[in-house]
Amino acid sequence: MKKHQPKALLALLALSAALPVAHSQSPAPNATLPAPVAQVLNAQHVPTSALSVVVRDINSGETVLDLNGAAARSPASTIKVVTTYAALDNLGPNYVWTTQALGTGPVVDGHLKGDLILKGGGDPFMTDERWEHFARQLRLRGVTHIDGDIVIDNSIFEAQNSDPDDFDGKGYKPYNVLPDALLVNLQTADFHFVPEHGRIRIVMDPAPDNFKVINKVTTLQSACRAGAHGLRFENESANEVTISGQLSINCTDVVLRRAIMRAPDFAYGTFIGHFRALGGSFNGHMKISPTPPDAYLLTSMESLTLGEIIRLINKYSNNPMARGLLLTLGAEHGEVPGSVQKGGNAVSEWMTRRAINCPGLILDNGSGLSRLARISAECMTEIIQSASKNRYFPEFAASLPLGGEDGTLRHRFKETKGEARIRMKTGHLKDVAALTGWVITTGGRNLAVTVFVNHPGAEYGPGDEIINSVVHWVMER
């Protein structure tokens, strides 16, 4: 199995969202805010009541700073720390998801005399490259033609009844993709706009066989200024989109990434495209149904390990992958199908076993893309402490972004680059900025740090300025 992940696909892992937050009443401060932090707080016109900070020594357990630590706040994507740590501790770093191809009839002279079933196992990172390899495996098993239909079985996860547009009206954004047991390429395609012989050619990658692009883009002879801003996606449906607008013939490397179709349609269309490109043929239709009991295995493919998956989730703050991971916890904890409720129950019971006290926790979908999710800085810091003493600490710590080096922290704390002094998960939503993880101080202390800022406009910069001042103060302890 190939471990290489295409750079373009890694780029789409960096997901964020805009979220209006209902601000809870915070208790009075129970600690004196350090002067450098108070100065930044005042400069950003943010009240102390909007800030929660907890700093704790990992080795001694000493609380260095606790400001509004018990207040339940919107954590944004830092809640992924809870989901990924719970999954790692419950399932282990070598846990894998399995995708299967099954048949309902024999293979005779290359013909599958029955339906082909594509059974999703919940693989959070089935890239198009790996999906093509899966189709190739079927061809190598001698299947050249499918006489029946192709059946998509995504039944191990509960059907998502929400609409991708529900959150913010931008269902085409990759961060709004809903989890699915057969989620291929994060249900996302790149639209490349290529100037060619006086016109604009549109190239999709990947290009599902069941999706049609109607190109109504006209050209301009001017210099490239507006770029992709002159393009519009219109009349989108499950299997078609019209792209219109104007683009300068001098614009190059214009790429727009969008979530398209439904997960089953996307999986079906891309699979058929690969199967036909490999010399296979198929004339039937797509169905969505559980696997019949008499189906037999033709081929299967394992996912990346959970240890690798949580690295992608936390480094790039990937929402669909985190949501799928919570459903996996639910499926493993109880009966299939996995659901948000079952996943939440699994996390709650795990916290009880680990003696993690977390009053006020609302995990919701496990990704932080939520108007409901809440957790206190005190609880989040307790989780970081627990992870520090866990048998899988190295795997979990390696999943968090490194200050100044990679993931969502690659442009922050650059002064620490190469020293691995900061390993922290970021979070940004409308009116929310957050950070949690580990800081190694100049004096060599290992400190767990959690900072939440819930205040109008916090996500646009003021929140990060405040958080950065806390981290810099911590580093000098």
N, C-alpha and C positions, 0 to 999 in steps of 0.2 A: 504494500500500500504506500502510495506516495505521501510524504510528509510536507512537501513543498507547498506553500500557500501563495498564490499569485499576489503580487503587490497591489494590483487594482482592487482585488477583493478584500485585502486587509484594510484598504482605505475606507471601505464602506462599513467597517466594524465600528468606526468612531461615530457613535450616534449620540445625539443630544435632543432635547425637546424644550418647548416653552410651556410653562405651567402656572396658572394663577393659583396662589396659595391662600388659604384662609389662615390668618395669623392667630395663634392661640395666645392667651394671656400668660405671660411669664412671671414666675415668682421674683421677688426682690433678689438682687445679686447677693451671693453668699461668699464672695471673695473679692479682694481688691484687684482690679484689672491692672496689669503691668503698664507703666507709664508709656512705653513706646506704642503699645496696642491702643491705649486710650487716646493717644494723639491721632492715630490713624482713624479711629472710630469717630472722633469729633470732626476730623477733616472731611470724612465721607458723610457726615450728617446722619449717622445711624445711631439710634439709642442703645444703651447697654442692654435693655430688655429684649432686643432683637437678636442678641448674641448668646450662644452657648459654647463654653469651652471646658473641656476636661483634659488634664494632662496627668498621667500617672506613671510612676516608675515600674517597669516590668518586673524587675528583680526583687525590689523591696516591697512593692505594693503601695508605696507612699504616694499620696495625692499631692502633686505639685501645684495644681490650680484647678479649681472647680467653680465655674461661674454659670449659674442657671443650668447646672448639669442634669437636673431631674425634669426639666421642661420637655414635653413631647414636641418635637419639631418635624417639619418636612425635611427629609434627608436627601432628596433627589437621588441620584444614582449611587450614593454611598450605601444604600440599602442592599446593593448587590453583594456587599461584604457578607451580610447575613445569609443570603441565598447560597452563595458559593462555598462559604465555610461549612454550613450545615450539610450541603451535598457532599463535600470532600470528606467530612468526618463520618457521614453515614454510609457512603458508597465506596470510598477509597479512591486513590488517584488512578488506579488501573481499570476502573469501571469503563465499559464501552457500550455503545448502542449498536444494534445490528439491523441493517436493512436487508430485506429478503426479496427474491424473485421466486414465485411458486407457479406451478402449472396445474391445470385441472384435467389434463389429458396427456397422453404419451407424445413423445417426439418421434416422428416417423419420417425418414428421409429429409430431415431438416425442418419439417413442419410440426409446430406445436398444435396438436389436435385438441384444442380447448382454449380456455382463457389464460392469459398471463396476469398474475397478481403481483403488483408492486406493493409490498407491505412495509410501511414506515415503522421504524423502531424508535423514532424521536431524535435521531442524529441532529445535534444542534448546528453542525458545520459541514453539511453535504455540499461542497463546492461543485460548480459545473464540471470542473476537471475530474473530480472523483465520480460524479454522476456518469460522465462519459466512460470512465473505466468500468463502472458497474454494467453499463450496456455492453461493453466489450466482453466482459466476463460471460454474459449470456450468449453472445455469439460464439465464444470459445467452447461453450457447452454443446455447440452444434445446432442451435436454433437459428434458422434463416428466415422463417416465415411464421407469423402468428395467425392461426386460422380463426380464433375466437376474438374476444374483446380484451381490452386492457382494463383491469380492475385496480383501482387505487384503494388500499386499505390503510386508513389513518386513524383507526378506531382505538388505539391505545391511549390517546388523549381525548378528553372531553371536547366536543365541538365548541368553538368560540362563537358565542352568540352576538358579540359586539361587531361593530363596523369599524374598519381602519380609520374612517373619517371622524369617528365619535370623539376622539380626544381633542383634536384642534382643527378639524376640517382639512387636514393635509394627509390623507390616506396614502398618497403616492410617495411620501417620505419613508425611507428605509427604517427609521426608528419606530414607525407605526405598524410595521408588519406584525401580524398576529402569529402566535406559535402554532405549529402543526407537526404531527408525527412524521410527515414526509415533506419537510421544508427544504427545497433545493435552491442553492445559491442565495439563501436568505430572500427568495422570491423577488430578486432584484436583477435588473438588466441595465447595461450601459448603452446609451444612445450616442453614437459617434456621428458628428456632422462633418462630412468630408467634401471640401470644394473640389469639383471635378468637371472639366470641360464646360465652364460657365454655369454650372448648376451645383446644387448641394445634394450629395448622396447621403442617405441615412443608413448606418450599419448598426444593427443590434448585436449585443454580445452579453449573454447567450441569446439566441433567437428561437423561441419556441415555434414548432411547426404550426401550431394552432393559433398564432397571433399575427395580426395583419397591421402594418404601418402604412397609412395613407400620407404621402409626402406632398404637402402644399407649401413648402418653404420656398420663398423667392429670394433672389440674390440682389445684393447691392455692390456697386463698384467702388465704394468709399473705403477709407482705411478702417481697420477693425477696431471699433470702440465699444459698442454695446455688447459684443460677444453673444453669449447665450441669452441675454436679457431680451433679445428681440424674438425669441421663440415661444410658442404656446402649444401646450398639449390640450386638445379639445375632443369632445365626443368620445371620451374613454368608455369602453365597455369591457366585458370579460375577455374578449378576444380581438379587440381592435382599438386603434387610436389614430386620430388625425393630428398631424403636427404642422402648424402653420407659422406665419411670421416672416421676418426678413433677417438675413444673415449676410454679412459682407463676404465677398468671394476671397477676401484676404485674411479671413479668420481661419486659423488652423488649430488643431487639438481641442476643439470644442466638444466636451463630453458632458451629458446629463445623465445622472443615475436616478432611476425611479423603481419603485415597487409596482409590479403589474400583476394583473390577473388574480385568481384565487390560487392558494397553494396546490390543490390537486390538479388544476388545469395547467399550472406552470410546470409541475413535476411531469405530467403526462406529455406536454408539448416538447419539453427539452429532451425527454427520454426517447420519444419517437424520432426526433431530429437526429440524435446520436445513433440510434439503431439503424435508421435508413442510411446514414452516412457511412456506416460500417458494412453496408451491403445487405442489411436485413429488409424485410418488407412486411407491411401490415395494412389491412383494409377495413378493420373493424372500428369500434367506437370505444369511448371511455365510459367507465362506470365507477361509482364510489360505493363500496360494500365491504363488510368484513370478510375475511378469508374463510371459505367453506372448509369443513372438517376433513374432506377427502383430498385437499390440495397437497402436493408434495413439493419439496424444496428443489429448485433448479440451481440457484447460486445465492450467495450472501456476501455482505461486506461489512466489516466493522468500522466504527467511527474512530476519530482520534480518541485518546484516553481522556478521562475527566480531568486529570492533571493538566493536560494541554488545553482543554476546553475552557477551564476557569481562567487560564492565562489570557485567552482571547476575550473573554467576557469582561474581566476587570481592567486589563490594559487599555482596551478600546471602548469600554462602557457599552457593550452591545445589549440592547433591550430584548429583541426577539429570542436570543440565545438564553438570556437570564430567565425569561418567562417560560421557555421550554424546559429549563432545568428545574424550576419549581413544579411543573407538571410531572416531570420524571420522578421527583421526590414523592409526589402524591401517588403515582402508579406503583412505585416500589414499596411505599408505606402501607397502602391498602390495595383494593382491587382495581383492576383496569376498568374504566379509563381513568387516567390521572386527571386531576382537576385542581384549580386554585385552592379550593377549600381543603382537599386532601393534602396538598402540598403544605398549606399553612398549618394543618394539624401535625404533620410530620416535623415541621420546624419547632412548633410549640413543645411537642414531646421531647425532642432532642434538647431543647433548652432546659427542660426540667431535669433530664439525665445529667446534663453538664453543670447543673446548679447555676445557671445564668438567670439572674433576676431582671426581667424586662417589662415592668408595668407600663401600659400605654402603647405597647408595640402594635402597629398596624402594618403588616407586611404587604397586604394587597397582592399584586401580581408578581412581586419579587424583583422587579427591575427598577423601581423608582419612577417609572413613567405613570404617575398616579396622582390624583388630587386627594387621595385618602391616606397614603402611606405616612406613618409617623413613628419616630423612635427618639429616645432621649440620648444626649451626648454621653451620659453616664452609662447607659446600657451598651451603646456602641463601643465605648472604651472597654467595658467588661468583656465584650466579644473579642476585641483585639487582644486583651490579656489572655483569654482562654486559648486563642489560636497560638499564642506565643509558647504555650506549654503543651500543645497538641503533638501527637506523633507525626502528623502531616504538616507541621509548621513550615519546613523548607519549601514544600510544594505550594502552600498557600501564600507565603511571603513572596515567592517568585512570581505570583500572579499579579501583584500590585505594581502600578507604574513607578518607575524610578525617577526621582527628581532630576530634571534637566537632561534626561536620556531617552525615555521612550513613552509610548502610550499617550494618555491625556496629560502627562506632566512633562512632555519633551521640551516644551517652551517655558517651563517654570522652574525656578530654583537651579538655574544653569550654573551658579557658582559652586554647586555641589557635584557637578558632573564628574564621573569617574571615581567618586568616593562612596557611592551607594549609601549615603547617609539618610536618604528620605525614600521610604516605600509607602505610598499613600494612594487611596482611592478618592477620586474627585466626584463632585456632583454639581450639576447646574440645571436649574429649571427657572421658570419665571418667578422672580422674587426670592430665589433660593441660590445660595452658594454653600458648598460643604466640602469637607476634607476629613479623612480618617486614615489612621495607619500608624507606622513607626517612624521615629526620628532618633538617629544616633547623634548625641550632642558632641560639642567640641571636647567635652570632658570625658567622653566615652560612655555616658549613660544611655540606656535603651529606654525610651519613653513612648508610651502609647498616647496618641494625640487625636482628639476629635474636636472639630470646630464646625458649628452650624450658624449660618446667618440667614434669618428669615425676615426680609425687609423689602419693600417695593424697590425694584431696580437692582437688587443685589447681584443678579446674574450678569449684569452688563459691565462689571468691573469693580464697583465698590466692595462687593463681597470678597472678591479675590484679594484686594488690597488689604482688607482686614485680616483675612486668613493668612496671607503671606507674612504679615507683621507678627502674628502669633507664632508661626513656624520659625521665623528668624529669632524671636525671643527665646523659644524653646531650645534652639540649637546652641545658644550660649550658656545653657544651664550647666 
